Amino acid sequence: MRRRLAVFAAAVAFGGGLAAVPTAPFGAPVAVAKSCMRGQVHAVAPDGSNVCLRAGQFCRHSHRWQRFYQRYGFRCNAYDSYSKRWRLTRG
């Protein structure tokens, strides 16, 4: 009998703990990770936006963005020295 009472008390305490957890109000924004297509890498950019990175897309060449690209395994390289355009490459 005591064992049943102890199990019941533990279940009530555990269930009561869950009931005390605050919940988000209806309609509150929920953070959902952006899904990227195959061959792309999901990343959170320095400006806070969610982006999908892939080799060959245009990139920014500032030092802050270079560290960001390296964190996700990319490099920002000049592909045309005449027009000063930059593209992402792997590694």
Distance bins in CASP14 RR format, pairs under 12 A and 6 or more apart:
PFRMAT RR
TARGET T0000
AUTHOR 0000-0000-0000
RMODE 2
METHOD distances of the structure
MODEL  1
1 7 0 0 0 0 0 1 0 0 0 0 0
1 8 0 0 0 0 0 1 0 0 0 0 0
2 8 0 0 0 0 0 1 0 0 0 0 0
2 9 0 0 0 0 0 1 0 0 0 0 0
3 9 0 0 0 0 0 1 0 0 0 0 0
3 10 0 0 0 0 0 1 0 0 0 0 0
4 10 0 0 0 0 0 1 0 0 0 0 0
4 11 0 0 0 0 0 1 0 0 0 0 0
5 11 0 0 0 0 0 1 0 0 0 0 0
5 12 0 0 0 0 0 1 0 0 0 0 0
6 12 0 0 0 0 0 1 0 0 0 0 0
6 13 0 0 0 0 0 1 0 0 0 0 0
7 13 0 0 0 0 0 1 0 0 0 0 0
7 14 0 0 0 0 0 1 0 0 0 0 0
8 14 0 0 0 0 0 1 0 0 0 0 0
8 15 0 0 0 0 0 1 0 0 0 0 0
9 15 0 0 0 0 0 1 0 0 0 0 0
9 16 0 0 0 0 0 1 0 0 0 0 0
10 16 0 0 0 0 0 1 0 0 0 0 0
10 17 0 0 0 0 0 1 0 0 0 0 0
11 17 0 0 0 0 0 1 0 0 0 0 0
11 18 0 0 0 0 0 1 0 0 0 0 0
12 18 0 0 0 0 0 1 0 0 0 0 0
12 19 0 0 0 0 0 1 0 0 0 0 0
13 19 0 0 0 0 0 1 0 0 0 0 0
13 20 0 0 0 0 0 1 0 0 0 0 0
14 20 0 0 0 0 0 1 0 0 0 0 0
14 21 0 0 0 0 0 1 0 0 0 0 0
15 21 0 0 0 0 1 0 0 0 0 0 0
22 28 0 0 0 0 0 1 0 0 0 0 0
23 30 0 0 0 0 0 1 0 0 0 0 0
24 30 1 0 0 1 0 0 0 0 0 0 0
24 31 0 0 0 0 0 1 0 0 0 0 0
31 44 0 0 0 0 0 1 0 0 0 0 0
31 50 0 0 0 0 1 0 0 0 0 0 0
32 42 0 0 0 0 0 1 0 0 0 0 0
32 50 0 0 0 0 1 0 0 0 0 0 0
33 42 1 0 0 1 0 0 0 0 0 0 0
33 43 0 0 0 0 0 1 0 0 0 0 0
33 44 0 0 0 0 1 0 0 0 0 0 0
33 50 1 0 0 1 0 0 0 0 0 0 0
33 51 0 0 0 0 0 1 0 0 0 0 0
33 52 0 0 0 0 0 1 0 0 0 0 0
34 40 0 0 0 0 1 0 0 0 0 0 0
34 41 0 0 0 0 0 1 0 0 0 0 0
34 42 1 0 1 0 0 0 0 0 0 0 0
34 43 0 0 0 0 1 0 0 0 0 0 0
34 44 0 0 0 0 1 0 0 0 0 0 0
34 45 0 0 0 0 0 1 0 0 0 0 0
34 48 0 0 0 0 0 1 0 0 0 0 0
34 49 0 0 0 0 1 0 0 0 0 0 0
34 50 1 0 1 0 0 0 0 0 0 0 0
34 51 1 0 0 1 0 0 0 0 0 0 0
34 52 1 0 0 1 0 0 0 0 0 0 0
34 53 0 0 0 0 0 1 0 0 0 0 0
35 41 0 0 0 0 0 1 0 0 0 0 0
35 42 1 0 0 1 0 0 0 0 0 0 0
35 50 0 0 0 0 1 0 0 0 0 0 0
35 52 0 0 0 0 1 0 0 0 0 0 0
36 42 1 0 1 0 0 0 0 0 0 0 0
36 43 0 0 0 0 1 0 0 0 0 0 0
36 50 0 0 0 0 1 0 0 0 0 0 0
36 51 0 0 0 0 1 0 0 0 0 0 0
36 52 1 1 0 0 0 0 0 0 0 0 0
36 53 0 0 0 0 1 0 0 0 0 0 0
36 54 0 0 0 0 1 0 0 0 0 0 0
36 57 0 0 0 0 0 1 0 0 0 0 0
36 72 0 0 0 0 0 1 0 0 0 0 0
37 52 1 0 0 1 0 0 0 0 0 0 0
37 53 0 0 0 0 0 1 0 0 0 0 0
37 54 0 0 0 0 1 0 0 0 0 0 0
37 57 0 0 0 0 0 1 0 0 0 0 0
38 52 0 0 0 0 0 1 0 0 0 0 0
38 54 0 0 0 0 1 0 0 0 0 0 0
39 52 0 0 0 0 1 0 0 0 0 0 0
39 53 0 0 0 0 1 0 0 0 0 0 0
39 54 1 0 1 0 0 0 0 0 0 0 0
39 55 0 0 0 0 1 0 0 0 0 0 0
39 56 0 0 0 0 0 1 0 0 0 0 0
39 57 0 0 0 0 0 1 0 0 0 0 0
39 90 0 0 0 0 0 1 0 0 0 0 0
40 50 0 0 0 0 0 1 0 0 0 0 0
40 51 0 0 0 0 1 0 0 0 0 0 0
40 52 1 0 1 0 0 0 0 0 0 0 0
40 53 1 0 0 1 0 0 0 0 0 0 0
40 54 1 0 1 0 0 0 0 0 0 0 0
40 55 0 0 0 0 1 0 0 0 0 0 0
40 56 0 0 0 0 0 1 0 0 0 0 0
40 57 0 0 0 0 1 0 0 0 0 0 0
40 72 0 0 0 0 0 1 0 0 0 0 0
40 74 0 0 0 0 0 1 0 0 0 0 0
40 88 0 0 0 0 0 1 0 0 0 0 0
40 90 0 0 0 0 0 1 0 0 0 0 0
41 50 0 0 0 0 0 1 0 0 0 0 0
41 51 0 0 0 0 1 0 0 0 0 0 0
41 52 1 0 0 1 0 0 0 0 0 0 0
41 53 1 0 1 0 0 0 0 0 0 0 0
41 54 1 0 0 1 0 0 0 0 0 0 0
41 55 0 0 0 0 1 0 0 0 0 0 0
41 57 0 0 0 0 0 1 0 0 0 0 0
41 68 0 0 0 0 0 1 0 0 0 0 0
41 69 0 0 0 0 0 1 0 0 0 0 0
41 71 0 0 0 0 0 1 0 0 0 0 0
41 72 1 0 1 0 0 0 0 0 0 0 0
41 73 1 0 0 1 0 0 0 0 0 0 0
41 74 1 0 0 1 0 0 0 0 0 0 0
41 88 0 0 0 0 1 0 0 0 0 0 0
41 90 0 0 0 0 1 0 0 0 0 0 0
41 91 0 0 0 0 0 1 0 0 0 0 0
42 49 0 0 0 0 0 1 0 0 0 0 0
42 50 1 0 0 1 0 0 0 0 0 0 0
42 51 1 0 0 1 0 0 0 0 0 0 0
42 52 1 0 1 0 0 0 0 0 0 0 0
42 53 0 0 0 0 1 0 0 0 0 0 0
42 54 0 0 0 0 0 1 0 0 0 0 0
42 72 0 0 0 0 1 0 0 0 0 0 0
43 49 0 0 0 0 1 0 0 0 0 0 0
43 50 1 0 0 1 0 0 0 0 0 0 0
43 51 1 0 1 0 0 0 0 0 0 0 0
43 52 1 0 0 1 0 0 0 0 0 0 0
43 53 1 0 1 0 0 0 0 0 0 0 0
43 54 0 0 0 0 0 1 0 0 0 0 0
43 57 0 0 0 0 0 1 0 0 0 0 0
43 59 0 0 0 0 0 1 0 0 0 0 0
43 65 0 0 0 0 0 1 0 0 0 0 0
43 68 1 0 0 1 0 0 0 0 0 0 0
43 69 0 0 0 0 1 0 0 0 0 0 0
43 70 0 0 0 0 0 1 0 0 0 0 0
43 71 1 0 0 1 0 0 0 0 0 0 0
43 72 1 0 1 0 0 0 0 0 0 0 0
43 73 0 0 0 0 1 0 0 0 0 0 0
43 74 0 0 0 0 1 0 0 0 0 0 0
43 88 0 0 0 0 0 1 0 0 0 0 0
44 50 1 0 0 1 0 0 0 0 0 0 0
44 51 1 0 0 1 0 0 0 0 0 0 0
44 52 0 0 0 0 0 1 0 0 0 0 0
44 53 0 0 0 0 0 1 0 0 0 0 0
44 68 0 0 0 0 1 0 0 0 0 0 0
44 71 0 0 0 0 1 0 0 0 0 0 0
44 72 0 0 0 0 1 0 0 0 0 0 0
45 51 1 0 1 0 0 0 0 0 0 0 0
45 52 0 0 0 0 0 1 0 0 0 0 0
45 53 0 0 0 0 1 0 0 0 0 0 0
45 59 0 0 0 0 0 1 0 0 0 0 0
45 60 0 0 0 0 1 0 0 0 0 0 0
45 64 0 0 0 0 1 0 0 0 0 0 0
45 65 0 0 0 0 1 0 0 0 0 0 0
45 67 0 0 0 0 0 1 0 0 0 0 0
45 68 1 0 0 1 0 0 0 0 0 0 0
45 69 0 0 0 0 1 0 0 0 0 0 0
45 71 0 0 0 0 0 1 0 0 0 0 0
45 72 0 0 0 0 0 1 0 0 0 0 0
46 60 0 0 0 0 1 0 0 0 0 0 0
46 62 0 0 0 0 1 0 0 0 0 0 0
46 63 0 0 0 0 0 1 0 0 0 0 0
46 64 1 0 1 0 0 0 0 0 0 0 0
46 65 1 0 0 1 0 0 0 0 0 0 0
46 66 0 0 0 0 0 1 0 0 0 0 0
46 67 0 0 0 0 1 0 0 0 0 0 0
46 68 1 0 1 0 0 0 0 0 0 0 0
46 69 0 0 0 0 0 1 0 0 0 0 0
46 71 0 0 0 0 0 1 0 0 0 0 0
46 72 0 0 0 0 0 1 0 0 0 0 0
47 60 0 0 0 0 0 1 0 0 0 0 0
47 62 0 0 0 0 0 1 0 0 0 0 0
47 64 0 0 0 0 1 0 0 0 0 0 0
47 65 0 0 0 0 1 0 0 0 0 0 0
47 68 0 0 0 0 1 0 0 0 0 0 0
48 68 0 0 0 0 0 1 0 0 0 0 0
49 68 0 0 0 0 0 1 0 0 0 0 0
51 57 0 0 0 0 1 0 0 0 0 0 0
51 58 0 0 0 0 0 1 0 0 0 0 0
51 59 0 0 0 0 0 1 0 0 0 0 0
51 60 0 0 0 0 0 1 0 0 0 0 0
51 65 0 0 0 0 0 1 0 0 0 0 0
51 68 0 0 0 0 1 0 0 0 0 0 0
51 69 0 0 0 0 0 1 0 0 0 0 0
51 72 0 0 0 0 1 0 0 0 0 0 0
51 74 0 0 0 0 0 1 0 0 0 0 0
51 88 0 0 0 0 0 1 0 0 0 0 0
52 72 0 0 0 0 0 1 0 0 0 0 0
52 74 0 0 0 0 0 1 0 0 0 0 0
52 88 0 0 0 0 0 1 0 0 0 0 0
53 59 0 0 0 0 1 0 0 0 0 0 0
53 60 0 0 0 0 0 1 0 0 0 0 0
53 65 0 0 0 0 0 1 0 0 0 0 0
53 68 0 0 0 0 1 0 0 0 0 0 0
53 69 1 0 0 1 0 0 0 0 0 0 0
53 70 0 0 0 0 0 1 0 0 0 0 0
53 71 0 0 0 0 0 1 0 0 0 0 0
53 72 1 0 1 0 0 0 0 0 0 0 0
53 73 0 0 0 0 1 0 0 0 0 0 0
53 74 1 0 1 0 0 0 0 0 0 0 0
53 75 0 0 0 0 0 1 0 0 0 0 0
53 76 0 0 0 0 0 1 0 0 0 0 0
53 87 0 0 0 0 0 1 0 0 0 0 0
53 88 1 0 0 1 0 0 0 0 0 0 0
53 89 0 0 0 0 0 1 0 0 0 0 0
53 90 0 0 0 0 1 0 0 0 0 0 0
53 91 0 0 0 0 0 1 0 0 0 0 0
54 69 0 0 0 0 0 1 0 0 0 0 0
54 72 0 0 0 0 0 1 0 0 0 0 0
54 73 0 0 0 0 0 1 0 0 0 0 0
54 74 0 0 0 0 1 0 0 0 0 0 0
54 87 0 0 0 0 0 1 0 0 0 0 0
54 88 1 0 0 1 0 0 0 0 0 0 0
54 89 0 0 0 0 0 1 0 0 0 0 0
54 90 0 0 0 0 1 0 0 0 0 0 0
55 69 0 0 0 0 0 1 0 0 0 0 0
55 72 0 0 0 0 0 1 0 0 0 0 0
55 73 0 0 0 0 1 0 0 0 0 0 0
55 74 1 0 0 1 0 0 0 0 0 0 0
55 75 0 0 0 0 1 0 0 0 0 0 0
55 76 0 0 0 0 0 1 0 0 0 0 0
55 77 0 0 0 0 0 1 0 0 0 0 0
55 79 0 0 0 0 0 1 0 0 0 0 0
55 87 0 0 0 0 1 0 0 0 0 0 0
55 88 1 0 1 0 0 0 0 0 0 0 0
55 89 1 0 1 0 0 0 0 0 0 0 0
55 90 1 0 1 0 0 0 0 0 0 0 0
55 91 0 0 0 0 1 0 0 0 0 0 0
56 69 0 0 0 0 0 1 0 0 0 0 0
56 74 0 0 0 0 1 0 0 0 0 0 0
56 75 0 0 0 0 0 1 0 0 0 0 0
56 76 0 0 0 0 0 1 0 0 0 0 0
56 77 0 0 0 0 1 0 0 0 0 0 0
56 79 0 0 0 0 1 0 0 0 0 0 0
56 85 0 0 0 0 0 1 0 0 0 0 0
56 86 0 0 0 0 0 1 0 0 0 0 0
56 87 1 0 1 0 0 0 0 0 0 0 0
56 88 1 0 1 0 0 0 0 0 0 0 0
56 89 1 0 0 1 0 0 0 0 0 0 0
56 90 0 0 0 0 1 0 0 0 0 0 0
57 69 0 0 0 0 0 1 0 0 0 0 0
57 74 0 0 0 0 1 0 0 0 0 0 0
57 76 0 0 0 0 0 1 0 0 0 0 0
57 79 0 0 0 0 0 1 0 0 0 0 0
57 85 0 0 0 0 0 1 0 0 0 0 0
57 86 0 0 0 0 0 1 0 0 0 0 0
57 87 1 0 0 1 0 0 0 0 0 0 0
57 88 1 0 1 0 0 0 0 0 0 0 0
57 89 0 0 0 0 0 1 0 0 0 0 0
57 90 0 0 0 0 0 1 0 0 0 0 0
58 65 0 0 0 0 0 1 0 0 0 0 0
58 69 0 0 0 0 0 1 0 0 0 0 0
58 76 0 0 0 0 1 0 0 0 0 0 0
58 77 0 0 0 0 0 1 0 0 0 0 0
58 78 0 0 0 0 0 1 0 0 0 0 0
58 79 0 0 0 0 1 0 0 0 0 0 0
58 80 0 0 0 0 0 1 0 0 0 0 0
58 83 0 0 0 0 0 1 0 0 0 0 0
58 84 0 0 0 0 0 1 0 0 0 0 0
58 85 1 0 0 1 0 0 0 0 0 0 0
58 86 1 0 0 1 0 0 0 0 0 0 0
58 87 1 0 0 1 0 0 0 0 0 0 0
58 88 1 0 0 1 0 0 0 0 0 0 0
59 65 1 0 0 1 0 0 0 0 0 0 0
59 66 0 0 0 0 1 0 0 0 0 0 0
59 68 0 0 0 0 1 0 0 0 0 0 0
59 69 1 0 0 1 0 0 0 0 0 0 0
59 70 0 0 0 0 0 1 0 0 0 0 0
59 72 0 0 0 0 0 1 0 0 0 0 0
59 74 1 0 0 1 0 0 0 0 0 0 0
59 75 0 0 0 0 1 0 0 0 0 0 0
59 76 1 1 0 0 0 0 0 0 0 0 0
59 77 0 0 0 0 1 0 0 0 0 0 0
59 78 0 0 0 0 0 1 0 0 0 0 0
59 79 0 0 0 0 0 1 0 0 0 0 0
59 85 0 0 0 0 1 0 0 0 0 0 0
59 86 1 0 1 0 0 0 0 0 0 0 0
59 87 1 0 0 1 0 0 0 0 0 0 0
59 88 1 0 1 0 0 0 0 0 0 0 0
59 89 0 0 0 0 1 0 0 0 0 0 0
60 66 0 0 0 0 1 0 0 0 0 0 0
60 67 0 0 0 0 0 1 0 0 0 0 0
60 68 0 0 0 0 1 0 0 0 0 0 0
60 69 0 0 0 0 1 0 0 0 0 0 0
60 74 0 0 0 0 0 1 0 0 0 0 0
60 76 1 0 0 1 0 0 0 0 0 0 0
60 85 0 0 0 0 0 1 0 0 0 0 0
60 86 1 0 0 1 0 0 0 0 0 0 0
60 87 0 0 0 0 0 1 0 0 0 0 0
60 88 0 0 0 0 0 1 0 0 0 0 0
61 67 0 0 0 0 0 1 0 0 0 0 0
61 68 0 0 0 0 0 1 0 0 0 0 0
61 69 0 0 0 0 1 0 0 0 0 0 0
61 75 0 0 0 0 0 1 0 0 0 0 0
61 76 1 0 1 0 0 0 0 0 0 0 0
61 77 0 0 0 0 1 0 0 0 0 0 0
61 78 1 0 0 1 0 0 0 0 0 0 0
61 79 0 0 0 0 0 1 0 0 0 0 0
61 84 0 0 0 0 1 0 0 0 0 0 0
61 85 0 0 0 0 1 0 0 0 0 0 0
61 86 1 0 1 0 0 0 0 0 0 0 0
61 87 0 0 0 0 0 1 0 0 0 0 0
61 88 0 0 0 0 0 1 0 0 0 0 0
62 68 0 0 0 0 1 0 0 0 0 0 0
62 69 0 0 0 0 0 1 0 0 0 0 0
62 76 0 0 0 0 1 0 0 0 0 0 0
62 86 0 0 0 0 0 1 0 0 0 0 0
63 69 0 0 0 0 0 1 0 0 0 0 0
63 70 0 0 0 0 0 1 0 0 0 0 0
63 76 0 0 0 0 0 1 0 0 0 0 0
64 70 0 0 0 0 0 1 0 0 0 0 0
64 71 0 0 0 0 0 1 0 0 0 0 0
64 76 0 0 0 0 0 1 0 0 0 0 0
65 71 0 0 0 0 0 1 0 0 0 0 0
65 72 0 0 0 0 0 1 0 0 0 0 0
65 74 0 0 0 0 0 1 0 0 0 0 0
65 75 0 0 0 0 0 1 0 0 0 0 0
65 76 1 0 0 1 0 0 0 0 0 0 0
65 86 0 0 0 0 1 0 0 0 0 0 0
65 88 0 0 0 0 0 1 0 0 0 0 0
66 72 0 0 0 0 0 1 0 0 0 0 0
66 73 0 0 0 0 0 1 0 0 0 0 0
66 74 0 0 0 0 1 0 0 0 0 0 0
66 75 1 0 0 1 0 0 0 0 0 0 0
66 76 1 0 1 0 0 0 0 0 0 0 0
66 77 0 0 0 0 0 1 0 0 0 0 0
66 86 0 0 0 0 0 1 0 0 0 0 0
66 88 0 0 0 0 0 1 0 0 0 0 0
67 73 0 0 0 0 0 1 0 0 0 0 0
67 74 0 0 0 0 0 1 0 0 0 0 0
67 75 0 0 0 0 0 1 0 0 0 0 0
67 76 0 0 0 0 0 1 0 0 0 0 0
68 74 0 0 0 0 1 0 0 0 0 0 0
68 75 0 0 0 0 0 1 0 0 0 0 0
68 76 0 0 0 0 1 0 0 0 0 0 0
68 88 0 0 0 0 0 1 0 0 0 0 0
69 75 1 0 0 1 0 0 0 0 0 0 0
69 76 1 0 1 0 0 0 0 0 0 0 0
69 77 0 0 0 0 0 1 0 0 0 0 0
69 86 0 0 0 0 0 1 0 0 0 0 0
69 87 0 0 0 0 0 1 0 0 0 0 0
69 88 1 0 0 1 0 0 0 0 0 0 0
69 89 0 0 0 0 1 0 0 0 0 0 0
69 90 0 0 0 0 0 1 0 0 0 0 0
69 91 0 0 0 0 1 0 0 0 0 0 0
70 76 0 0 0 0 1 0 0 0 0 0 0
70 88 0 0 0 0 0 1 0 0 0 0 0
70 89 0 0 0 0 0 1 0 0 0 0 0
70 90 0 0 0 0 0 1 0 0 0 0 0
70 91 0 0 0 0 1 0 0 0 0 0 0
71 91 0 0 0 0 0 1 0 0 0 0 0
72 88 0 0 0 0 1 0 0 0 0 0 0
72 90 0 0 0 0 0 1 0 0 0 0 0
72 91 0 0 0 0 1 0 0 0 0 0 0
73 88 0 0 0 0 1 0 0 0 0 0 0
73 89 0 0 0 0 1 0 0 0 0 0 0
73 90 1 0 0 1 0 0 0 0 0 0 0
73 91 1 0 1 0 0 0 0 0 0 0 0
74 86 0 0 0 0 0 1 0 0 0 0 0
74 87 0 0 0 0 1 0 0 0 0 0 0
74 88 1 0 1 0 0 0 0 0 0 0 0
74 89 1 0 0 1 0 0 0 0 0 0 0
74 90 1 0 0 1 0 0 0 0 0 0 0
74 91 1 0 0 1 0 0 0 0 0 0 0
75 86 0 0 0 0 1 0 0 0 0 0 0
75 87 0 0 0 0 1 0 0 0 0 0 0
75 88 1 0 0 1 0 0 0 0 0 0 0
75 89 1 0 1 0 0 0 0 0 0 0 0
75 90 1 0 0 1 0 0 0 0 0 0 0
75 91 1 0 1 0 0 0 0 0 0 0 0
76 85 0 0 0 0 0 1 0 0 0 0 0
76 86 1 0 1 0 0 0 0 0 0 0 0
76 87 1 0 0 1 0 0 0 0 0 0 0
76 88 1 0 0 1 0 0 0 0 0 0 0
76 89 0 0 0 0 1 0 0 0 0 0 0
76 90 0 0 0 0 0 1 0 0 0 0 0
76 91 0 0 0 0 0 1 0 0 0 0 0
77 84 0 0 0 0 0 1 0 0 0 0 0
77 85 0 0 0 0 0 1 0 0 0 0 0
77 86 1 0 0 1 0 0 0 0 0 0 0
77 87 1 0 0 1 0 0 0 0 0 0 0
77 88 1 0 0 1 0 0 0 0 0 0 0
77 89 1 0 1 0 0 0 0 0 0 0 0
77 90 0 0 0 0 0 1 0 0 0 0 0
77 91 0 0 0 0 1 0 0 0 0 0 0
78 84 1 0 0 1 0 0 0 0 0 0 0
78 85 1 0 0 1 0 0 0 0 0 0 0
78 86 1 0 1 0 0 0 0 0 0 0 0
78 87 0 0 0 0 1 0 0 0 0 0 0
78 88 0 0 0 0 0 1 0 0 0 0 0
78 89 0 0 0 0 0 1 0 0 0 0 0
79 85 1 0 0 1 0 0 0 0 0 0 0
79 86 1 0 0 1 0 0 0 0 0 0 0
79 87 1 0 1 0 0 0 0 0 0 0 0
79 88 0 0 0 0 1 0 0 0 0 0 0
79 89 0 0 0 0 1 0 0 0 0 0 0
80 86 0 0 0 0 1 0 0 0 0 0 0
80 87 0 0 0 0 1 0 0 0 0 0 0
END
